[in-house]
Amino acid sequence: MTLGIIFLVIFIALTFEYINGFHDTANSIATIVGTKVLTPRQAIAMAAVTNLIGALAGNAVAKTVSSGLVDAQFISPMVIICALLGGIVWNLLTWWLGLPSSSTHALVGGICGAALASSHDNWKSIIWSVEKIKDGKPVMEGVYHKVVVPMVTSPVIGFLGGMLIMVLLYAVLRNARPRFVNRFFGKAQIVSASFMGFAHGLADAQKTMGIITLALVTATATGTFIKLPDWLGFLRMDKSMAAEQSIVALQNPQATSEQYLQAATTLENEALMLQPGEFREAFLVLSAKTYAELNEPAAERVAKMATTTHHQILEKENARVITKIPILGGMVEGKHTDWQKTLTKEMAAASAASKKPIVVAAGKVRDLSPDVPVWIKVICSLTMAAGTMAGGWRIIKTLGHKMVKLQPVHGFAAETAAATLLAVTGSMGMTVSTTHSVTTAIMGVGCAKRFNALKFSLIERIIWAWILTLPAAGGVAYLLVKGFRLCGWIP
């Protein structure tokens, strides 16, 4: 792996982010353009700013993409390039046809297809469903829980949410004059469209952040950055090659006590070179647990350092101003694992199942997905904002004009329903499609208006684009990996 390939991954990832910006612009501004509350230029400028703020607000979705969908051992920078190209090809095709397909599912499909080809058709390379322990509580993760279930339920929720809000507004405003309704909701829709832009940034920009982070973690752990110039030091991630090798050593049930002790010592030293964060805490806890297994006196000292690190992480999170905002704060609040509780429970369960506790604990730490560095958040956010400024007029025309005729009150209802759904699921790390959410919310609003207000021939084309997105993008990525392997670019 060379530094040039890493930069190529970052470039292609940002290209995907830029395309995502103009491809999905319609999702956040189609209704406000369709209702003529703002001109297209004004709407795009507003969406660019709110997308930027949303993208900087959290990283739950980024962590899902960087570690929760496929087995990392089958991922390399060249495989990531194939995954991104698979998503880009499908995005450009659907944009050209004016269909609001999902950039989210194009990227997920690309990742899964590329991983499948990289693993020589080993379907276990795709993490379908797995139970993980977070803060001592079991949670279900994987493609099924984080992608497939939301892919089915979010359109239903968006449709029902849009319909319900519209029905309630009809009931409240049944005696209001149309002029008053249009004037009031013309202003209110600016707020709902801003919320939609924020939710879009929170849900969509993070996916590319996760891809870049995954590439940098892989490069750091494999030693690509060992001789990196100081001015490029920002590319290094927290899991160094020495830390990765130590964790792998602890996963070996046949390792000797001396090898375990050496691995624990290395992990402790690697942790102490890091700033307070989840990697530092996890390394210290695993080191302390290993020392305890070996009856080493250092166990208590290292465990105390881990506890201190956890408190520092929580203090930093509590200092964030955005988390103090009612309702919104809960959506962007960071969810931090208590590694003492998590590994204690994992090791107890392993012991009960006659497994070696340290081996299981090491596997848990190896699966840790990193926090996204600030520079990645900023560059991805600005790239999406630039793409948003480029516009996506073909899809805006489909959503804002062709599917159902909208008034400001309808746009307000659709945006509020879709944005709330995106913000809630984004804070939970679910890769929910902005496209699915807002399109079905518009459908719901149209049905509340009157059932035959919808153009069903167009809706049928949109739904087919949704169904085909995952397999189509995955198929392109799969074929690219096979092609790269024939060329000798992928082993």
Buried (B, 14 or more C-beta within 10 A) or exposed (E): BEBEBBEBBBEBBBBBBBBBBBBBBBBBBBBBBBBBBBEBEBBBBBBBBBBBBBBBBBBBBBBBBBBBBBBBEBBBBBBBBBBBBBBBBBBEBBBEEBBBBBBBBBBBBBBBBBBBBBBEEEEEBBBBEBEBBBBBEEEEBBBBBBBBBBBEBBBEBBBBBBBBBBBEBEEEBEEEEEEEBBEBBBEBBBEBBBBBBBBBBBBBBBBBBBBBBBBBBBBBBBBBBEEBEEEEEEBBBBBBBBBBBBBBBBBBEEBEEEBBBBBBBBBBBBBEEBEBBBBBBBBBBBBBBBBBBBEBEBBEEBBEBBBEBBEBBEEBEEEBEBBEEEEBBEBBBBBBBBBBBBBBBBBEBBEEEEBBBBBBBBBBBBBBBBBBBEEBBEBBBBBBBBBBBBBBBBBBBBBBEEBBBBBBBBBBBBBBBBBBBBBBBBBBBBBBBBBBBBBBBBBBBBBBBEEEBBBEEBBEBBBEBBEBBBBBBBBBBBBBBBEBBEEEBBE
